[in-house]
Amino acid sequence: MKPSWAKQEVYNYFDAFLQKSILNNDSYITENPGIFTIDNLNACVTAFVDNPDTGDRNFDAKSKDQFSRTSKEVQEVFAHFIWLWGMPASDMTSSGKKGTVIRFLGDDYSDKLTNVFVDGGIGSAGQRHKLNKPFEISYLLLLFRDVKSNLQAKNINDVASLKKYIETLCRELYYNNETTTATADEKLKKAGKEFLALHHILLHLCDPDKYEAIAAQKHKDAIINTFFSLLDKENTEGLMG
């Protein structure tokens, strides 16, 4: 269920991003049309995933260097995943979320960004979400590249069916990673093995009536263990999510 304290904008913005960027190819964080292409997503993967910076600098310094030789369009596409990483977190302010995007794109984007930064969110994403930022964003990038690559084959042309597809893919990557046929992208499978806050957040955003707004698997496990004696042992469907 949607928590009573959750900001409805988070759900609205997620759906609008899916419509505008994933289905329609347009930027969601600016008014720049037609940039959300497979070619630009591939360029993001090449710059960020295929050329990791394992030094001890912070994310901002590393990512700016990784994308220094790419076009502004490619950088703007990547900035969507920085935006999406921060968007649901209730322990980040709207100015803090906007700041993470501007630090990557540059100050000249301060007046170009659309009003899609929420003050608060759907719950605290926890320390792992922040400390694991490069892995969380890699997962988002690879996941949505794979989703976008398969829209036509899967005959997906509306947000409802798109969210169902994302839900299925997230579950397969997390709970059936070694044997899943939901994706052939080995980079995505590798990223999906990580204990990621955004795995759980995406499941909730895709179907808040089915998945709780809980970002940590250990918290879900604790709830299951606490109430396990009260459960119907013949019907445990959904306990993993």
ABEGO torsion letter per residue (X at the ends): XBBAABBAAAAAAAAAAAAAAAAAGBBAABABBGABBAAAAAAAAAAAAABBBABABBAAAAAAAAAAABBAAAAAAAAAAAAAAAAABAABBAAAAAAAAAAAAEAAAAAABBBABBBEBAEBAEAAAAAAAAAAAAAAAAAAAAAAAAAAAAGBABAAAAAAAAAAAAAAAAAAAAABAABABAAAAAAAABBBAAAAAAAAAABAAABBBBABAAAAAAAAAAAAAABBAABABGAAX
